[in-house]
Amino acid sequence: MRTAISERLGIEFPLFAFSHCRDVVAAVTNAGGFGVLGAIAYTPEQLDVELTWIDEQVGGRPYGVDVLVPGKVDAAALGGVRVAGLIPERHRDFVTHLMAKYGVGGPGQQPVGAAADEFARRVSAAGATGLIDVALKHPIGLIASALGPPPPEMVARARAAGVPVAALVGTVEHARRQVAAGADVIVAQGTEAGGHTGEISTLVLTPQVVDAVAPVPVLAAGGIASGRQMAAAMALGAQGVWCGSVWLTTEEAETPQAVKRKFLAASSLDTVRSRSRTGKPARQLATAWTEEWDHGQESPGPLGMPLQMLVAEHAMARITAAAERGEPGALELAGYFVGQVVGQLNQVKPAREVVYEMISEFGEALDRLNRLAE
């Protein structure tokens, strides 16, 4: 598959696999695709360990790193004070209420002190800069900005290292802004995708972005978990695809087993865009957690980013642990970011097999289209 982006990065297939799991990143890269490690969960020291492991596994094959650079939420939300003190009491009380209502491990406890401050640093501009520095010390082939335009220092450092910068967008306006900021690759992410998304579908968004930023290469994201969907994205003008949800049910994925089982049983109607997890609209599995925060009579409403992340991630760690123990209430609350393609994810497979199946089906779809032209 000879697209400009695959030739530039030296990969067999322009199939980009976003994952927080290093095993998935390595498996997809070794299968001829391009794994991209989501770095938000790591400190710089931890990221260095993860990337060193990937380096050892992929034998010089290219892979990428994705960082979250929050920009304007940083100073406004954190203000240089201890983060725990910024979480309103009523939000603490609401989580305590949910834990009691669903019987999750006794009374709810809120993030306090050093733990909250450390997590806040990870989602701050300063924290992202530390991750960028570590990533560029490794032989990565791409660095991506997951939220907002890449800051000038990120672009400058990446250019100096000869590493292209990718940026995710949900509108044409965002795409133009990202290119102006120095992005070398645009990921047009439709509302079908898991995680932070806009409201425009991939089918509509991709060709608009392709036309708006040409000749900058565009990858399509959202609603892509098969070769037929990959072929459709390429027909829209994308030079490759960026996939995330499809890897969540692979053998290598670190998805908690209780959540993985919920994914395997879910339909494409079982996701929702909700601010309940991060403070910004993010598509995820519809659960009692999203329902309570978004529509519950006692809900104070989600906080903005990053404060809602602090509330949610601390609570979700307890909920997931309880769900793994089989506690019924925790199973109702447990969930994770996932796109509408969750309805197609009904079998656990090795990540390598997923890559090969997608490429094989892509070829079949291309042959079918060629026969129509005959």
N, C-alpha and C positions, 0 to 999 in steps of 0.2 A: 504494500500500500504506500505509494509514493506521493505523499503530500509534503508541502514545504515544511511543515512543523515536524514531521517524522524524519525528514532528511536533516533538518537543522539539529535535532536532538540525537540523531543516530539510533532510532528505534525501529523495530519491524512494523509495529502496529500503532497508530495514533490513538491508543486506548489508555486514557489516564485514570488511575485508580487512587482516589482520595481515601485515606484510612488513617485512623489513630493507632493502628496496630502495625508494628514493624514487620511482623511475619507476612501480612498481606502485601505490604509494599515490596518486600523482597521477592515474594512468589510471583507477583504480576510482572515485576521488572525482569525476572529470570525467564518468564514465559514470552517475552518479546514486547510487553507493554511498558508503561511508565508509571511506577508507583510514586505516590506523593504522600509524605507523612505529615499529618496534622499535628502541629507542635504546641498547641495551647495548653495541653495538660502537663507540660514539662517545665522544669527549671532549666536554665542553660546547662548546668552540670548533667542533668538527666538526659537532655537532648543530645549532648556530646556522646554519652554512652550508647544511646539508641542508634545514632548515625554511624558510630564506629562499628556496631554490630552489623548494620545494613551494608556498610562498605565491605566487610568481610564476607558477606553472603552473596553479593551480586557480582563480584569479580570485575569491577570496572564498568559495568553496565550503568547507564544513567538513571537517576531517580530525582525526585524533587522534595521540597519542604514547603509547607503552608503555614504562615503565621497570621495571627489576628492582630491588626494594628488599629486600635479603636479611635485614634485621633481625638475628635472634639469631646468625646464622653469622658476623657481622662481627667483633665483639670476640673471640669465642671462637676463631675460626680464625686471625685475623691478629695479635691481641695486640700491635699496635704495633711489631712487629719487621719486618725485611726479609723479604719473602715467599719469596724464593728459598731461604733457609735453612730454611723449614718443609717443604720437599718432601723426604721420606726418600730416602736413597741407593738403596734397593732399587727405588723407583718410577722413579728416573732410569735405573737399570740395566735395568729391564724395557722401557722405551721404547727404549733403545739396542739391546736384544735384538730387539725387534720390527722396528726399522729394518734391522738386519742380516739377520734371517730373511727379510724380504720384499724386500730389496735396494733400499731407498729411500735414495738419495742418500748412501750411506756411513754412518759411525757416527752414532748419534743424539746430539743435543745438547739439553740441558735449558734451560728458561727461567732466566736469571740476571739479577741486578742490576736496572737501571732498567726494563727491559721488563716483567719480572714484577711489579714494584712498581706500575707504571702500570696494568697490566691489573687488578691487585687493587683499585686505587682505583676503577676503573670499576664493580666489582661490590660495592663497599662502600656503607654507608648514606650516607657523606659524598659519594661519587661520584654516587649517585642524586640527592641533594639539588641538586647542581650542574646535573644534567640537567633536573630539575623546574623550577628557576629559569629556565633558558633556554627550555624549552617554553612556559612561561606568559607569556613575553614575545612570543610569536607568537599569531596569532588561531586557536588550536586550539579544537576543539569538545568534546574529551574527553581525559582523561589516565587511563591505566590502570596499575594495580599488578599486575605479572605474577607475583609470588611473595610470598605472605603478606599480612596485612592492611595497608592503606595507613597509614603512620605519621601521627600527629596533625598534624605540620607540613605534610605533603603535602595532607591534607584541608583544613586551614586556608587554605593558600595558594591552592588551587584554588577554594575557596568564595569567597574574596576577589576572585578573578578571574572568578567566574561560570562556572567550568568544571566540569562533572560529573566524578566520579571513578568509574571502573570497576575491578572486581577479579575475577580468575579464581579459580574454586573447583573442587574435585573431590569434595566431600562436602557434605551438608546442614549439618553442624556448621560447616564452614568458611564456608559462605554466611551463616549467622547471625552468625558472628564478624566477617565483613567488613562486614555491614550495621551492626553495633554500632560498628565502627570509623569509620563514616561513608561507606561506599561508596554511590553513587547508582545504580549499574548493576551487576548481577552477571552474570558470564559462567560458565555451568555447562559445564565442559569434561570430556567423557567420556574414558574410557581410550583410545578410538580415535584421539584427536588426536595430532598430532606435538608434540614438546617435552615439558615437564614435565606429567605426568598422574597421576591416581590410578588406582584399579582398578575404578571403576563405569562402566558404559556410558552413553552419552548418552541412550539410550531410557529408561533407568531413572532417571538422575540429574536430567534436566531437569524433569519434572513434580514431583519431590520438592522441588527447589529453588524452583520457581515457587510451590508451596503454602507453603513455609516462610518466604519473605521477602515475600510479597504485602503491599502493592502495589508494591514495588520492582521495576522492570522487569528481566527476565532475557533474556539472549541465550544461545542454544545453540551449543556448539562441540564438534567431534569427529565425524568421519565425515560431514561435509557438504561436498560438492563438486558438487552438482547441484540443479536446481530441485525435483525430487521429494524429495530429502533436506531441502531447505529447508522445503517444505510440511509434511513430517513433524514437523520441529522446531516449526513454528508451531502445528500441531495439538496438540502437547504443552503448549502454553501460553507458549512463548517469544515475545517481541516482535520478534525478529530473530535473525540467525545471525552467528557470528564464525568466519571461515574463514582458514586459514593455508596448508595444504599445497597447495591447488589453484593457488596463485599461483606455486609453485616451478618449474613447467614452462611458464610463460608467456614470451612473447618478451621482455618487459621485465625478467624476473627475472635477478638477478646470480648465480644458481646456476652453479657451475663446469660446463662442458660435459660433463666426464667423469661428474660426479654426476648431471646432468640426464639423461644417457643411461641411467644405472642406474635412475633413477626411472621413465622411460618403459618400461623393460623389466620392472619389478618387478610382482609380484602383491601382493594384500592380505595374504598370509602372510609377506611378506618384511620385516616390521618387528618390532622388539623393544623392550620397556622395559628400559633399561639405565642403570646409574650410570656407565658408562665415559666419558661425555663431560663431565658437569658435576658428578658427585658425588651427584646426586639422580636418582630414576627419571625418565627421559625417553625417549619413544618416538622411534625413529630407524630408519633403514635397517639391517637386519641385515648386518653385514660381518665381515671377519676381525678388525677392531679390536674390535667388541663381543664376538665369540666368544673372542678371546684374553684380554681383560680379565675376562670373566665366568666362563669355563670353562677357560681355559688352565692347565695344571699348574704353570707357572712364575709365574703372575700373583700379585702381592702383594695384589690386590683394589683397587678404586677408593678414592681418598681422598674426604673430604667436600668439599662446596662451601665456598669457591671454589677450593681447592687442586687438585682434579681438573681444573677448568676450565683452570688454568694449564698443567698437564701436557698436557692433550688439545689445547687450541687451538694451542699452539706446535707440537706434533707434527703436527696436522692441516694446518697451513699448509704444511709441507714435503711431507706426503703428497699433498695436493691438487695442489700444483705438479708433483710427479712424475707424478701420474695424468694431468694435462693433457698431459704429454709422452708419455703412452702406456706408462709403465712398468708391466708386468703386476702386480708385487707391490703397488705403490701402488694400482692399480685394485681389488685385493681389499680393501684397508684403507679406501679412501675412502668416505665416506658423509655423511649430514647428517640433521637432525631431519625427520621426515615421518610423517604419520598413515597409518592403514590404507587411506584412500582412494587411496593411491598406485596401487592396482590399477586405478583408473579413469583415471589420468593417462597417456594413451598418445598424446597429440598436443600439439605446441607451438602455442599460439594467443596472440593479443594479449589482454591483460588485459581490455580493453573488451569484446571478443567473449565472453569467459567470463562477464562480468556479464550481458550481454544474453541469452545462452543460458540462464543460470540463471533469470532472471526470466521468460523465455518458457516454460520448462519448468515453473516454479512455477504459472503461469497455467493451463497444460494440466492439471496435477495437481489444481488447485482445481476446474476444470470437471468433471473425471472424478469427483471426490468429490461435487460438487453433483448430478451425474446419478444417483449412487447414492441420494441422499436423495430424488430424485423418484420 
